[in-house]
Structure formats: C-alpha cells, structure tokens
C-alpha cells in the first residue's frame, strides 16, 4: 500500500480577527497564496508536479467564495494545470482536507497534494448575518423543534454536564497561554513582514485576570430551556476570533524519495464521526475511541495530542472521558492562546503535532477536532 507522508508544514502567525488585526488588511486569497508559494519554494518543488490543492474554509462567502483553493493556487503563481477544491467540515475543514489528500495518495490517485486552509474572521466572523439567515431549512427545524443552538451554548452545556467549574476552565486557559509563551514556533511560522508572533497570545494571562471576565453567551430564554447552565464560558476560556492560513505538503513516500525530500511523518489512520448537534462539541470523544480501535492502540500509546481548544470544556471533557495524560495534551498551548482561524486550524494543528513530535522525540501523535453541527475528525500520524 502506498504510504502518504508529510514533507513540510507552514502557517502564518495568528492575527486578531478584528479590524486592526495584523492580517486584517489581506485579501484571504492572497493570505493563503503567500503560504502556498513559500511552502513550495522552501522545498524547491516544481509546482507543476502538484496534483491538487485542497483547502478548508468555513465562511465560503464574499472574498472567501468561489473556490478559494483554486483562486489561491492561481494567486501563488502555480501553473494553470494545478487544480484546487475547497471543503467545509466546519472547524475541521483543513483537517478534512489533509485526510482527503492523504487518502487520495494512499489510493494511488495522487502523488503530491497541498492540504491547506484559511479564514479571515476579521471580515467573516461566525454569525448568520454573514453566513446566511437560515442554513438549516424546514426539515431540520422539524427534526429539532426546540431549535439548534450556537457553539457557545454547547460549550456551556458541556461545562455543566461534566461539572467543570469556572476556576477549572480558567486554569486550563491560563495554561494554554503559559505553554504557548514558552514554546518555539519559528520552524512552522512564515513571517509576513515583521509579523511572526501569534497576536492572540497573551503571556501575562492569569487565572485571576480571567476570573474577572463576564460570561459571553448569556441568554435568558436559553437559560430557561437549559436550567443546568450557570454561564461559565467567557472570552478568556474560549478561542478568539482569528485570521490565519496554514498548509501541509503531502506526498507519497516514493515521490518524496524520487525528489530527494525527507518525510517528517506518515499518516496511519483516520476517523470521522457525527455527534449530537445540540451538545455539538463532544464528537472528539467517540472519534478518539474509533480511531484508536481501528489502529489497535490504547490511549497510553500516544505520545502527544492536539485537541482543538475551541472552548476549554471541550478539551477537559475529552480528557476526562478518554483518560489521556494531561501532560501530553496540547503541550505547546492551543487555540485559546494561538487562535482558531476556523478553516485553517486543522492544518495548523497538524503542523504543531509534527513539530512537537520532533522536538520531544515522540513517535505517535493524535489530532482531534470538534466541529459545528456535531461532528469530529481524528488523525493519527507517526514521526519518521
């Protein structure tokens, strides 16, 4: 069977997803194209050899619409013969892009693919005013007559149902900033001008400071529907709105050898699940169990975990249920500190996991991502 390998990873530093953020002035096509162009250049790769560019993007509207993968490939100066396609698996979109790329290589349909992602939340934050007034339609409303809820409410439900106190959530969030501030991301970040440090990172974050923040998602009517909620989710224990782009160069092991490139890791297993669209963010638990079962591994066999920190309770509930060693979970911080540029986060986390394995000498890494609508992707890689 053909082996799909990761040759290189690259990302922008995370920009604040609001007006005045370091990346807010970019057109998202240009932002992604900048990463694609450098990824190819630093590996001395002829872009004509690329079989496909698969990009994740959640808000496929406005400047991010009309197949941003193809537009970014053209903007990067790739030959017109290089195609591109854009996928939406919500927050896991570029993780799904990497899965599709690796699976295409394993199947023999591709030799070289760039999996990537981009999101410019300074222009397109998650809200129905920008993404469409009703993305569900009549039949979904009929199936869920009480109404679906936003991710912030789902995070509140998880915090309540797993009995995670506000202090516990804030302690985890402060940890994310502390670990990120102590980490070296230079190998994976592409400087853009003098912007080379994640703008979302706040090294001075303390539990006491986080404790002063007010709940972000308080809703009186939803409080009546979910009386167990006591409103613990704040901007401090949630991932911030973020601008960013990231990419991973994936190819067959044979093609890498032919081109004289050294693979850094190989893909070993994949899983994707659906979960309750109300609780929404707990799919990471069954996705982890499924991929470990398929791989014949136990949780103790994994050397590092990248679990997307959309909200602190997501990681803590997952950690509780699967029994992961907390020291191995997001050891260089996560999205609470480093930002969550939606469509870009999957390939950002994959790059982080490769770098962590190399820095620590670990062998096996597991990436898992909660996703809007109640889904989750899981990916296992092995350092080479």
GINOR-V134542 format. One record per helix or strand of 3 or more residues. SS is the DSSP state (H for helix, E for strand). FROM is the first residue (numbers start at 0). TO is the last residue. If there is no record, write none. Layout:
ss | from | to
SS | FROM | TO
SS | FROM | TO
This chain:
ss | from | to
E | 3 | 10
H | 27 | 41
H | 46 | 48
E | 51 | 55
H | 61 | 63
H | 67 | 74
E | 83 | 86
H | 89 | 105
E | 111 | 119
H | 127 | 130
H | 137 | 142
H | 150 | 160
H | 165 | 180
H | 206 | 210
H | 219 | 224
H | 234 | 236
E | 241 | 251
H | 252 | 258
E | 264 | 273
H | 282 | 294
H | 298 | 300
E | 303 | 306
H | 311 | 321
H | 325 | 327
H | 334 | 337
H | 341 | 359
E | 363 | 370
E | 374 | 382
